[in-house]
Amino acid sequence: MLNFKTINKIINLGPLILLYYLSVSEIDSHFENYFEILSFNIQLIIIYFWVSKRPEVLGSGHIFFAGLINDVVMGFPLGISSLAYLTVSLVATYVKNMTVNTRITTDWFTFFIGIFFSNLIFYILLTNFSEIAINLTEISYNTFFTLIFFPFFWFLFTFYNSIITTGRNV
């Protein structure tokens, strides 16, 4: 029988469990079967939000390992997704350390910077170190829809964060 403390720890690990689940599954938020251009990268949103709000939930080791798992599942050379994820994590950490209070607008703008450099690193490494053909148009559509869906997930994760931190001094 699970006690309250164990259930609370599992609920606090929700973002980490979701990140690993999305890395293991091939879902990757691609809806190209339904809509030709609709794809977004929810892993980057999860990493950016939780590293900037509660970095103790997602550590750099977990982010790196989730990227390695994603590379194996998707067939990319090892480390490419990890470096892209860690780039977003670096931007989120920098923003967290340089700002006192963030809002959706500042997070959205700095997330754009993070996703830009993340996709740039991903594209450069993939084109230089593999034979996988990737199209800049696909990356730009993915970036666009990831930015469009960011506010929805920001509000959803903020609500989830307020639920799991109720009663704690955070």
C-alpha positions, 0 to 999 in steps of 0.5 A, a space after each residue: 500500500 502506498 503512503 502519502 509521501 510516496 504518492 507525493 514523490 511520484 507526482 513530483 516526478 511527473 515532468 521527468 516521467 513524461 520526458 522519459 516517456 516521450 523519449 522512449 516512445 516515437 510519439 514525438 508530437 508529430 501529427 503529419 499523418 493528419 496535417 502535413 506540416 503540424 509537428 512540435 517538440 514537447 520535450 523542449 518545452 518540458 525541459 525549458 519550463 521545468 529547468 527555469 521553474 524547478 531545476 531540481 525536478 530535471 537534472 542535466 544528467 536526466 536531460 542528457 540521458 533522455 536525449 540519448 534514448 531519443 537518439 536511439 529510438 529515432 535513429 539519430 547519431 548518439 548525442 545530437 538530441 542530448 546537445 540540443 536538449 542541453 542547449 535549451 537547458 542552458 538558456 533556461 538556467 541562464 534566464 533563471 539566474 538573471 531574472 527575478 520574476 518571469 512572465 509568459 512573455 519573457 519566457 516565450 521570448 527566451 524560449 525562442 532564443 533557446 529553441 533557435 540555438 538548439 535547432 541550429 546545433 541539431 541541424 549542423 551536427 546532423 548534416 555534418 555527422 550523418 547521412 540523414 537528410 533533413 530539411 530546413 523547412 521541416 525544422 522551421 515548421 517544427 520550431 513555429 508550432 513548438 513556439 505556438 504551443 508553448 503558452 498552452 503548455 506554460 499555463 498547464 505546467 504552471 497549474 501543475 506546479 502550483 498543485 504540487 507545490 501547495 503547502 511547501 515553501 518553494 
